[in-house]
């Protein structure tokens, strides 16, 4: 974690870059240092932010006045920080009846903000409320509805429910930060009384990091894959030297307990949808033995998407894993107890995250909890199947090597796709892919569930989702098209993204064939596509040209047009279901 001094140093001498994400910060206490920390944290992550900081304690005016500076700034992300201190001051001035209604009143205000049409399409990041143990009632405060403790806890639970109901609301859990670093470190009374700043200089980097974790995830920057070393990382000891009975694992006392609980954490990540892989210098048979035979292993081979155990370097094995998964190195986290291996990976694989694990395995989990490596802004039931999907992909890669030509391989897969509009069943997955797709994404427009629902209801929009299934298994929903009416004869491709797991199977051709079919049915004569470059989507730079689109002369951006009437369906080996 960087210090506030370092975050402030990051900002010095830098002008806001054109096109930087726009963030508005609105708070009821002094937020100047928090604004600096947010910008410094963004810069440390490789991008700048254009940040608007509202005047002190103008929360209600900024949100309720339609002509306020907040709305004039037109931020993509709005950070709302209403402190427990100000809540406590207000609480002390109320009658007992009003005190019982404090949490409900605050939640009603936040709900009204979420519904404000001027914030449509914006992401609201609301910080929750760290507790202040004022000891007015002592522990009995948990039974007194009018107490500040009761109201703060009710407010935080209510915020969680509110975020479930509003797709544009995201909670920054600074109450969790206080639980981690402690109340005495979170708040400095001498600073507060002279500055009205309720977050201490020590706490600012943690709060800024958690906030930017959410912003980064909403921008499609998040970790998808955890790659694990084995010896002294997943268990104590060296399996090749100590043997199955000699490695340290178990639920009893001793260091084996730390490794077992570490595996439990990894198991939960896998169940959440994080891809778990192994990169170990070992004989494969020896490395797999604990997964197959040790009674205290929490992780098993079916939890591992790609298992690399050989005598190649960790760098080479991680590169091999990346080729199979077809995700960016910046989506990967590598954990290894050996400092030499960590440094080798950092120096040779730019973008990968390699945490500096503590020397004591007993400290692994607490350290990793604080790193918050796997922030997400969405979750769907299909996530739990991700490991299986990548295991199956490895089988496809092996099968492909047995065919002399690509066409025969594709025919052998017996591929089937279900094509559908956006429905209440697939909307969460469509929104999730919108947030996560970076490489095969022509315009990289991010949509929330609320946005997807609105598009589905728009008669001037053609919305298409595609699944893909073959003889190895079901890949689930893997591609999305959003085409908008540009004029009576023209459709504009607002969004075209696809999971990189299904590249080179003809899905691009199948998708375009379907797009043209829909355009013809509705009487359109041409389709216009646009490529907006990002640091991650260069792989689709020539996408439209490769599909027969023609460049639009004089267009301000890279735009391409396809004549619908003269289009000949492209070859593919996918059956529509």
N, C-alpha and C positions, 0 to 999 in steps of 0.2 A: 504494500500500500504506500503510495507516494505521500509525502507530507504536504501540508497546505503551502508551505514555502516553495516547494518544487512546482506545485500546480500553478501558483501565481507566476513563477518564473517562466512557465510554459507560455503564458499569455503575453509576456513583454515583447514589444516590438513587432507583434503580429497584427496585420490587418485582416478583417473578416473576408474570407475568400468568397468569390461570387458563386452562388448556387449552394452555399452551406445550409444545412438544416436550420430552420427557424424555430427557436424555442422562446416561449414567454414564461417568465417567472413571476408569480403573483403570491405575495405573502402578507401576513398580519404582523410580522416583526421585521427587524432589519435583515435584509437579504443580500447586501453588497458582497460580502465574503463568499456567500453560497453561490452567487452568480459567477464570481471569479473561479471558484472551485469547479463548477460545472464546465466552464469553458476550458479550463486547464486540463480537466479529465478527458474531454472530447479530443483535444489536441494530442494528448498522450496516446489516444487510440487511433490516430492517423487522420482525423478529420476535424474541421473547424465547425463552430456553430455561430449563427447570427442570433444573438440573445437580446431580448427585450426584458428589462427589469422594471416592474411597476413601482410606483411610489409607495412608500411605507404605509402599511395598514389601509390599503384601498381595495380590499378584496371585493366587497359588495359593489362598490362603484364600478370597478373594472368589468365585472361580470353582468351587472344589471343595466348599465348604461350602454345602449346600442352604439353610441358615438365614442366610446372610450378608446384610449390608446391601445388597449389589448386587441380590440377588433380591427383597428386601423393597421396594426402590425401584421395581422394575418399569419400567425404562427402555425406550423404543422403540429407542434407539441406544446401543450400548456401545462406547466407544473404549478400545482396549487399546494401551498404550504401554510396551513393554519395550525398554530402551535398549541400545545397543551397548556402552556403558560397563560396565553390570552383566554383560552377556554376557562381556565381556573379563575381568572380575574372576573370574567363575566358571570361564572357560576356563583361567586361569592356575593354578587349584588342581587340575586334572584330570590324570590320566595321559595319555600320548600316545594310547593306545587310546581312552580316553573323549573326548579332544579330537576325534578323527575322527567321533565319534557326536553331537557337540554340536548341529549343525544338525538332524539327524534327531530328536533328543530334543525340541527346541523345537517343531518342526513337529508332532510327535505330540501335544504338549500343546495347540497351537492347534486341531488337528483334533478333539481331544476336546471342546474348548470349543464348536466349531461343532456337534457332535452332541448337546450337552447339551440334554435336553428342556426344561429350565427357561428356555432361551434361544430356544425355538421361537417363530417370528414376530418375533424381534428382529433388528436389523441390527448385525452386529459389524464395526466399523471398526478394522482392525489396522494400526498404523504399521509400516512396514518399517524396515530397519536401515542408517543411514548408516555408511559405512566409516570405520574408524580405521586409518590407516597406521602401525602400530607399529614397522615396519622391523626386526623381529626376524630375519626372513629376507630383507628387501629384496624385490626383484622376484621372487626365487625362491619367495616365499610362494604364488604362483599354482600351483606344482608340489608343494607340501607340504600334503597333505590335513589334517594336524593343525593347521595355522596358523590364526590368527584370521581373517586375510584370506580364506582359502579357505572357511572355515566361514560367514562372513558372506555371501559371495557365493552360496554354495550355499543358504543360508537364504532369501535374497531370491528366488532362482529357485524354490525350493520353495514359498514363499508364493504366487507367481503360479499355480503348478499347483494349489495348495490352493484358491485362490479360484475357479478354473475348476470345481472339483469340488463346491464348497459355495456354493449360491445366496445364502446369508445372510452371506457374508464379502466384505468390500470392503477393498482395500489403499489406505491413505493413503501416497503416495509421498514421504516426507520425505527419503529418500535422493536423490531427484531435486531436492528443494529445496536440499540441501547442494551438489549439483552446480551449481546455479544461483548460489547466493550465496557459496559457498566454505566450506571447513572452518573457517577462522579466524573467520568471522563467525557460523557456526552454533554454535560452542562457545566459551565464555569460561572458562578454567581458574580464574581468581580467583573467579568466581561459583560454580563447581562445588565447589571445596574448602571453601567456607564455607556452602553451602546445599544441596548434593546436587542442584542443578538443572542438568541437562545441556544444556538448550536456552537459548541466550543470549537476552537481552532483545531483541536485534535479530532473532533468528530466530523468536521467538514469533508475531509477526503473520503470517509466511509459513506456519508450521505450522497456525495457527488457521484461516487462510483456506483452505488445502487441505482441512482436515478439514470445515469448514462447506460447502465446495463439494460434498462427497459427501453430507452431510446434506441440503443444499438440493436436490440432484438426486434423492435418495430421496424427498423431499417433493413432487416434481413441479415444482421451480423450476430451470429450466435453459434454455439458449439453443438455439433451433432454427434460427435464420435469420441469415445474414450479408449485410448490404446494403453494397454497395461504390460509392464514387465512382470515377471513371475517371482523369481527368487528374491526374498527379502522385501518384496513389494506386495504380492498377493498372499504369501505365507512366509513364515520365518524359516531361515535356513536355505540350503541349496539342495534341490531335489536330486541332482546328479551325484552329489557327494553323501548327503545325509540319508537318502532313501525315503520311501514313503512313510515309515514309522518315525523318522527323525525330524521331519519338518514340523514347525510349530503352528498349530491350529487348534481351536477348541473353545468351548464356552466356559471353561473353568478359569481359575486364577492363573495369572502369568501372561507373557507377551503374546501367546497364541490367541488370547481373547481379543487383542487389538486387531489382529489380522482377520479374525472371523467377523468382527463388527465392521471392519472396512469392506469386506466382501458383501455384507448385508446392504451397505450403502450403494455399492456398485450394482447389486441386484435391483434395488429400487430404481436406479437410473435406467437400467435396461427395461424395466417394466414401464417406465415413463416414455420410452422411445429412443433413448440414447443408444447409439450403436456401440457395442462393446467388442473390442478386438484385442489380440495378444501379439506382442512382438518380443520374442525371447531368444537368447543365445542358448540353444539346448538341442538335444536330440528330440525330435517330435514325439516319439513314443514315450520317452521319459517325461517330457513336459506335460503330456496329456494324462499321465497316470494318476496324479492327485484328483483331477476332475472326474475320473472314472471310478476310482477305488477308495479315496480317503473319506471316511465317514463324516468328518467335520467340514468338508467343503460345502460352502453355500452356493457357489457358482458351479455350473456344470457345462459340458461342451455345447449343449443346445442354447446356452446363454451367450455364446461367443459367435459373432458374425463371421469374422475372419481370424484364423489361428495360424500365426507364422512362428514356427519354432525351428530354427536351423542355426548354422554358424556364419550366416551373413551378418553384416553390420546392422544395427538398429535402424540406421538411416535408410539402407536399402530395403529393409523389410517394411518400414513405414511407407516408403514410396510404392512398394508393391501393393500394400493395403489400399493406398489412395487410388491406384489404377483400378482396383476391383470395385471400390465403393463409388468412384467417380464423383467425389466431393472435394472441395478446396482444402488445402492444408490449414487455412485459417479457421476451418470448422472442427479441427482436431485438437484434442488434449492428450499429452503423453505423460504418463506417470512412471517414474523409475527411481529406485532408491540410490542409484549410483551417480554421483556428481559428474564423473567423466562422461557417462552415456548421455546425461542430460545436456551437457555442453556440446557434445558432438551433434546431437539432434538440433539444438538451437542454431548452431553455426551453419548447418548444412541444409536445413529446411525452413526457409523464411516463412513467417506467418503462423507456424504451429505454436500452440501454447504449451510450455513446459514448466510447470510450477516447481519451485525450489522446496521439495519435500523436507520436513524436519528430519533430523538424524534419528530421533526416537520414534519408532512406529506407533507408539501409544499416542503420539501427537498428530498423526496423519489426519484423522477425521476432523478434529477441531480446526486445524489449519485449513482443510479443504472447505469446511462449512463457511469460513470467513472469506474464502476466495470467490464464492458464488459463481462458479465456472459455467453453470448450465442454466442461466436465465432463459425464460421463455415467456411468450405472450399469448400462447395458445396451447391447447391440448385436445386431442380427439381420440376416440376409441381405437382408431386404426394405428395409433402410435405404438401400441404394445406389440404389434405384429412386425415392426420394422426389422428386428434382428432376423426373423425367419425370412423376410424378403431378401435381405442381403446374403443370407446363407444360400438361398436358392439362386441368386445372381451368380455366385461363385460356381454353382453347378452348370449354369448356362455357359459361362466363360470356358469351362472345361469341355463341354459338349461341342462348342463352336470349333475348337481346335481339331476335331475329328472330321470336319467337312471340308471338301475341296473348294467349294464356292459358297458365297454368302446367301444366295437365293435358296439353295437346298437347305441350308441351316435354318433360315427363317420359315420355310414351309414346314419343316419338321416340328416347329414349336406349337403349331395348331393354335395360333393367337386369336382371341376374341375380345372385342371391345363393346362395352355398353355406352351409348351416347345419350346424354340427358341434358335437359336444362337445369338451372339451379333450383333446388328443392329444399324444404326444411331439413331433409335428411343429409344432404351433401353440403349445405352451406358452411358448417364449421370447417370441413376439410378444404373447401375452396378458399375460404378466408385464410386458413393456415398455410396453404401452398402459396397464396399471394404474399404472405409475410416472409416465407422462407425461400422462395425460388429466386436465385441470383444469377446462375450461369445461363440457363436456357430461359431467358426472360427478355423479350424484345423491347419493352418500355419500362419495366420495373416499377409499375404502379402498385402501391400497397392498398389493400382493401380490408376493412373490418367486416364482421358478420352483418352489421347493420347496412353497410354499403352494398354487400352482395344481395341482401334482401331487396334493397331499393332497385338495384339493377334488374333483378328478376321480375319486378313489377312494372318495368318501363317498356312500353310497347315499341319504342324506337331502338331497343337493344336486342340483339341475338346473343343469348348466353348458352354456351355449350360446355359440358364436362365430359371427360373421357376416362373410362377405366381400361385396364389391360390385364387379361388373364391368358396363361398358356399352360402347357402340359406340366410345367413345374409348380405352378401355383398362381395365386391372384396378387397382382401388384396394387390393387385398389385404384383409387382415383389418381391419375397421373398427369393429366393435361387439362388446361382451361382456355377457352376462347371467349372474349367479349368483343363483339362488333357493334358499333354504334352508327346509326343513320347519319350520314354526312349531308346528303341531299336526296332527291327522289331516285337517283340512279346509283348512288355510291354508298358503300359501307366502309367505315374506318375501323381498322383493327386496333381497338383501344388496349387490349391485353392478349398476349399469347405467351403462356409459360408452360413448361413441361418438366417433369422430373428427369434428372439426368440418368436415373437408373434404367430408363427405357430407350436410351439413344441407340441409333443404328439398328433399329428393328422395323423401320418403315413407318413409325408412328407420325412423323412429320407429314408424309404423303397422305396417310389415312385422314389425318386432321384436316389438311387442306381440301381433300376431296369432299369431306363433310361440310366444310365451310362454303364451298362453291354450291353444293346441293341446296343448302339453306338459303343462300343468296338468290339462286334461281327461283326457288319456290316463292319467295317474297318479291320477286320482280326487279331485283337489283342487277345492274349491268357491269359493275366493276367493284373491286375490293382494293382499298388502299392500305398498305402497311407502313409502319414507321419503325426505324431502329434508333433508339436513344442509347448511346454508349455509356457504360459504367465501368468501374475498375474490374468488374467480375464477368461481364456478359460478352466479352469479345468473341467467344466461340460462335455466337449467332450473328456476327457482323455481316456475313454474306448470305444469311438465311433466305431472305426474300429473293435475291437474284438466283440462288440455287434452285428455287422452286418455280422459276419462270416469270417472276414479277419484273417489271421494267422500271428503271429509275424515273421519278417525276422531275422533269426539267424545271429549274428555278425554285424548287421547294426549299424553304429555310432550313429544313432538317433532312436527314436521310430517309426519303419517302419513296415508295415503290407501288406500282399499280398493276393489277391483274385483270385482264378482260374475261369476264365470266362466260360470255356467250361462246367464245372460241376455245374455252378451256377443255383439254383432254384429261380425263382422270389419270392420276399418276399410279404407277405400279406399286402394289403393296400386298402383303400376305396376311392381312388382318380381316377377320369376318365381323361385320356389324351385327350386334345382338339387340 
